[in-house]
């Protein structure tokens, strides 16, 4: 426990110290998010907050699971390049797939074989994009993933627990600057980092020797980012537009359009993640698979019902090219 406290405090302090440094670097190099049709802010906001989170999370990764540093670093690099150069969607997806393969190589799962590796890689791509989709309101993505890290810290042991504690603490430090009104954003570098890290933690819950109930229950922790990707794909296919095109019809966008304050919408997401994560932790203690399976199915039903109610599956009044 003392080790985890030290890891958490060190990661938190690192994020608090380095986030302003990378805010300044982003402003000086022009890596900023400027107002636009799909941007809710009225002024330019610096990116590169994710780089500070990465440096802080290294505290846990270096001590507990050094082999995951390479794919996590690659996720940050890919995202920063995307922030700076606006990479074509196929190139982004290719890079994400390579990162997913890297995660599969360093975190073996109970599925095993080529099929297990492909599954981990696909999940990594989904989670990287899912967190990126969540990063549309101040404090939303960071808050959701911080809660998820707390749940994984309860479920996991050894080096994976060090990673989850460090990343969660780093995000708490980052959120001091990212809470509404945000002074810095994660950027794609940070979003891809968080998605890749969640893939690492989820794969760790499926490592050989892990209890089956724990493995299945862990799926509930990543329900929010997975749902965000699923709804976006369904919505854009129904609108007959590219699944890589942007829109402002995520559930949080729709409730904000109905009059919710942006901070309240972000807190609703974080609260939902907390409920799902608590349910997953509770279900992981079951002696049979019935409880965890029922938990995951119930979470899926709730998420789909909420999305359908707010219209997140609808292509909208007019499809965009």
N, C-alpha and C positions, 0 to 999 in steps of 0.2 A: 504493500500500500504506500509506503514511504517513497518508493521508486516512482509510482504513478503520480504522486503529488508533485515530486520534483519535475517530472516530465511535463505535467500540466502547467505548472507555474513558469517553467522556462519557455514553453511554447507561447503562452499568453504574453509574457514580457517581450519576447522576440517580435511577435506580431504588433504589439503596441509601439515598439520602438521603430520598426522598419516600415510600417505602413506609410507614415508621413514621408519617409525617404523616397519611396517609390511613387508616391503622389507627385513629389517634386520632379522626379525623373520623367514621369509620364507627361507632365506639363511642358517640360523643357524639350522633349523629343516629339511632341505632338501626338502621343498615343492617348487620345481622349475621345470620349463619346460625345458627339455633337448633336444638337437638336435636329429632329427630322420627322418624317411622317410616321415612323414606327417608334419614335423616342418620346417618352412622356415628360422628360425634363426640359426646362426652359433655357438652361445654360450648359456649356461644355463641362463634363465631369471627367477627371483623369481615370484611366484604367490602371493596370499593373498592381492592383491590390492583391491579386492572386499570387504574384511573385513573393510578396511579403508573407502570405499564408503558407506558401511552399517552404520558404526558409524556416518558418516557425515549426511546421510539421516535420521537418528534417530531424528535429530533436528526438521524436519518437521513432521515426523510421531508421535512423542511424543506429539507435540502441537496440531496437527490437526486431527489425525486419529490413536489413540493408538492401536486400535484393530487389525490393520494390521501388527503390529510389530512381532507378533508370527509367521505368515506364512513367512514373509520376513526373519526373523532370521532362520527359519527352512530351507529355500532355501540356505542361506549361509552355514549352517552346512552341508547340503547334498552335496553341491558342494565342500567344503573343504575336506570332507571325500573322495569324488571321486578323487580329486587332489592327495590326499595322498595314497589312497588304490586302486584306479582304480576299482571302484565298478562294478559288472556285470550289463549289460544293463537292465535286468528285474528289478533288485533292484532299479536302478536309476529311471526307469519309475514309479515304485510303489511309491517311495518317492515323485516324482514330482506330481503324482496324489493326494497323501495325502495333499500336499501343496495346490494344486488346490482346493480341497474340503474345506480346511481351508479358502482360499480366498472367496469362495462362501458363507461360513457361516458368514463372517464379512462384506461382501459388497453385500447387496441384489440388485437384478436387476429387471427391469420392466417385464422380462420374467416370473420370479416367479416359485415357485413349484420345484419339483424334476428335471424337464427338464431344468429349468434355472440353477440350481446348477451343473448339469452334464455338461452343456454347458460351464459354467465358468471354471470348472475344466479342461475340454479338452483344452480350449483356453489357460489356464495357462501352461499346459504341452507343447503345441505348441510353445508358446512364450519363455519359458525357453530354449527349444532346438533351437529355431530360433536365439535367441541372442547368444547362445553357438556356433552355426554354423557361425555367423557373426564375432566371435572373432578369426579371422584367420589372420588379418593384424593389425599392430600397429595403435591404435586410431580409428579403424573402429567401433566396437561395442559400445564403449563409446561415440563416436561422433554421431552415429545414434540415440542412446537412449537419449542423451542430447537434440538433436533437437526435438525428440518426446515429451520429458518432457516440453519443451518450448511451444509446441502446446497445450498439455494438460493443461498447466497453464493458457492459454488463454480461453480454453473451459470450464474448471471446476471451481467450487466455493467451499468455505469452506475448510474442512480438506483435501480433495483430492488435492486442489490447493497447500496447504502447502507441501504435499508429493511431488508433481511434481516439485515445485520450489526447495525444498531441494535436491532432487535427481539430478536434472539438474545442480545445482550449485556444488554439490559434484563431479559430473563427470567432470565438467570444471577444478576443482582442481586436480582431478586424472589425467586428460589428460596432465597436465604439465609434468608428469613422463611417461605417456604411449604414447606420441606422438613419431613418428619415429625419431631415433631408440629407441624403448621402453626400459625403465629400469625396468619396472614391468608390469605384466599382471594382468588382472582381475581374471584369473583362473576360474574354473568351479563355485566356490563359488560366484564370482562376476557376471558371466554370468547368473546363475540361479537367483540371486538376481534381476538383471535388468529385466529378463523375467517375474518374479513373480510381480515385481513392475509395469511393463507395463500392466499386467493382472489386477492388482488392479485399475489402472487408467482407463483402458478401461471399466471395470465393473462399475466404478463410473460414466462414461458417460452414462451408461444404467440404472442408479438407478431410482426408481419410481419418477415420477414428472419431469424428464429431458425431454426436447423437443425432439420429434422423429427425427427431422432433425439433431440435434446435435448428437444424439446416432448413427445414421447411418453414418454420416460424420466421426465420430471418428474412424471408421474401416480403413479409409485411413491412419491414423497415424501409424498403426501397419502392414501395407502392406509389408514392407521390411523384417522383421523377419519371417512373415508368408510365404512369397514367398520363402525364403531361405529353410525352412523346406519342403515345397511342392516340390520344384525342386529336393532336395536331395532324397526324397522318390521316386519320379518318375524316377530319374536317376538310382537309385540303384535297383529298381524293374525291369527296362529295362535291367540292367546288370545281373539280376538274382543273386543278392547278398543280404545279410542281410541289412535291412534299418538302422541298428545301426552301420554298419561298416563305417570307415572313408575313405575319398578320398580327392583329391586336384582338384576337378572339380567344385567348386563353381564359380559363375560368376567372382568374384574378382581374383580367381586363374587363370582363363583362360585369362583374359585381362593382367595380369602380365606376363603370359607365352608368350603373343604376344608382349611384350616389354614395357608395361606400368610400370612406377615406382610404387613401392608399395604404396608410399604416395599418388600418383595421383589416384590410384584405390580406396583407402580409402576415399579420398575427393570426388570422384565421387558418392560413396554410400551416404555420408553425404549430398551432394548436392541434390541427388535424394530424400532423406528423407525430406529435407527442402522444396522442390517443392511439394511433396505429402502432407506434413503437412500444408503448406500454402493453398493448394487447399481445404483440409479438413476443415480448419478453415473458409475459405470463404464460403464453401458449407453449413456449420452449421448454417449460418445466414438466410438461405432460409426459406420461409413460407410454402413450400410444400416439399414432399419427393423426387420430381423429380430431383432437383438439387443434393442433397447428393447421391442419387442412381447413377445418371450419373457420378458423381465424382469418386465414388468407382469403378464402372465398368471401367471407363477410366483408372484409375490407374492400375487395374488388367490387362487390355489389353496391356498397355505400358510395364509393368513388364514382362509379358509373351513374348512379342515381343523381348525385349532386351535379355532375357535369351535364347530364341531360336536362336537369331542372333549370340550370342557368344558361343553357343554349350553347355549351362549348363544343357540341358535336355537330352543330348546324354550320353550313357553309356561309351563312350570313345572307343579308338581303341581296348582295350582288357579288359574285365571284370576281376576283381580280386576276388579271393575266400575270 
